[in-house]
Every structure is written in C-alpha cells, then in structure tokens.
Amino acid sequence: MRNAAYLALLVILVSATALAQQITFFFPQIADGVAGVVVFRTTVILINNGDGVATGTIVFRRSDGSAFSLTLKDGRTGSQFSFQLQPKQTLVLESTGEGPARNGYALITSDRTIGGTAIFSEFDSAGKLLTEAGVPASPNLNNFTVFVDTRTGFNTGLAVANTGSTSSTLSFRLLRLDASLLSTTPATLVLGPNEQKAQFVTEFAEFGDTSKNAVGSLEVTASSPVSAVTLRTGPASLTTTPVVPRPAGAKLSSTGTDAIIEQVTLGDAGGGGVAITIQTGSSPDPIQSFIVRFMRGGNLVQEQIEAATPGQSRYRFVAPHLVISDIDQVQIRPVFASGLLGESSTHKK
C-alpha cells in the first residue's frame, strides 16, 4: 500500500511538473504601419494540434525592447494578448496597419506545445496586396548560418532579436558558395537586452563592397542566444527563410594557415574587467585581428574581436564586462590580412 501511495504521488508530481513547463518561441520580425505609400501588416497564426487545452500569451515588443502596441482587426489594442486554444483549434491575430511604420518582434509562451507562423504583408494605399511572406517561428540559438544573395535586383537582410536579459555580441563572417571567405574582416553587432535589429548584409561597414553582387552564406555566432530570420528582397517580392543551426562545437570556416601563439596570460585588469595578453611568434601572413572567446565549463561566456597592430608580437586586450572568476579558459583564433582564419588554440586560466 505504501509503495502504491508513493507511486501515485510521484505520478501526480510528474504530471504537475509537465503541465507547469512553459513552451516559448519567437517571431523575430513583426512590422505594422504606413511607410510612404506602403502599408505593412502582420498576421500571427497559432495552432494547437494537441489533445489538451493550451493557455498562453503573445507579447509584442518594438526594436528597442519597449512595448509594441498593435490594433487588431477584431478591435482589440495592446502589446500583450492572452489566448486559450482548445484541441485542434487555430487562432488568427491580424494587425490593421494603422499609424506610422514600426518594426519589432513577438514572443509566444504556452503551457503546452503549439505551432505557429506569422505572415508579413505589404499593401499599397488602396489596400491592394503587393507582396507577402511567411515568417517561421524561431528558437534561440548561439550558432547558425543563413543564405545570402545580393546579386542584381536582390538583397538579403537578417532580423535578429535578443530576447534575453543580458547583452549579446554577434560576429558575422561572409562566405562564398565554396565556403571560402568573401570578406577579409568579420562584422560585429551588439544587441542589448530585449533589443531587435533588422539589417541588410550590404549595410555592414566591415564588409565594404565585397558584400555587393554576392551569393553565399553568413556564419553568425552570438555570445548569448538570439532569435533570427533571413529576409530576401527582390523586384516586387519578399522571401523569408529560416536559419540553419550550427553545432556549438563546429569550427568556423578557415584554411590551414596558422600563427604561432607562444604564450597567453589572463588576469584582472586595472579598473575592472579581464585582461588577456597574447605573445605571438613569426607568421608568413600578417595578423589582422584576433577572435577571442572566453569560456567556462566548455560554454561560451563572451566573444569579442580585437584588432592587431601590424608588426607587433605582443598584444593586450581587456574584456571590461567580465571578472576573472567568470571564466576558466580562453580560445584564440587569428584572422590574417589575407582574410584567412587560423586554427583556434585553447588556453586554460
């Protein structure tokens, strides 16, 4: 009897835990409002394919993280809406496109697994549909790759939302179709907590003219997980594509060229932060910069890109937002003047 009672209690506790779990996913790009002669509207579709009732909320945020108030076609106005979906039920929330154009993202939480998508639509001032595309739900990722096409008449953008409570530093590497580096300099972007940004590949200053009339891919690494979607624009058309996750341990694109890193030391920086000193030996290809990844327990804590002065062999960099107890090792990867990436080397504290 006692064992049966324990078993019944265990079943109740497991069931309660399962029901208490929150399912969260994101739509990294939401647009609404009037821009010149174009009207943007977004439709969010949620589907409950399960056997139980799904209860949750959808929250809209603007690019700066503030509340994104929308007027829906059912008459409701607000930045947060609750929902309850019966088994097999579908919910459609469609914005009216009133007011000036604004961008942002949406966060959906549910007590049960549900599916969803968003439809991003452009209309003319008379209400005629010009183009639209589905925006897939996206998880939070640290490492992913997206397709890039900026050939004549096309451009590719990336909408990225940092849904976390800490800043995320993103590094971008532009590759050709054969995986060779197209740009000699990685691009970077910092997103604060709850911030979102949509930017075309051709707008990254670090890539310069190399990003124009190009086709290939963009490798993205984020210090804190972000949600993203690709936007491909063309003549009177808009296409969105999901990101392709990369394993956390996957190496970045490179060739076999290496620099000789003779010594690395870590310590407290005067005035706060972590100081890292790198001593290098001779290299057949001058070092242009270092990709520095601070790690703890095998997990990425922070990544930053530091420029290297030509002709030097000793470098000192500071990570101002870390303390030495935050990390137990550092990974260093040289970027050469030719655009090639050397192999990463790991150094313990």
Secondary structure as UniProt FT lines:
FT   HELIX           2..20
FT   STRAND          23..35
FT   TURN            36..37
FT   STRAND          38..47
FT   STRAND          54..62
FT   TURN            63..64
FT   STRAND          70..72
FT   TURN            73..74
FT   STRAND          77..78
FT   STRAND          80..85
FT   TURN            87..88
FT   STRAND          90..95
FT   STRAND          102..110
FT   STRAND          115..124
FT   TURN            125..126
FT   STRAND          129..136
FT   STRAND          141..149
FT   TURN            152..153
FT   STRAND          155..161
FT   STRAND          168..176
FT   TURN            177..178
FT   STRAND          187..191
FT   TURN            193..194
FT   STRAND          196..200
FT   HELIX           201..203
FT   HELIX           205..211
FT   TURN            212..213
FT   STRAND          215..234
FT   TURN            235..236
FT   STRAND          237..241
FT   STRAND          244..245
FT   TURN            248..249
FT   STRAND          261..268
FT   TURN            270..271
FT   STRAND          274..280
FT   STRAND          287..296
FT   TURN            297..298
FT   STRAND          299..307
FT   TURN            310..311
FT   STRAND          314..319
FT   TURN            320..321
FT   HELIX           324..326
FT   STRAND          329..336
FT   TURN            337..338
FT   STRAND          345..348
//
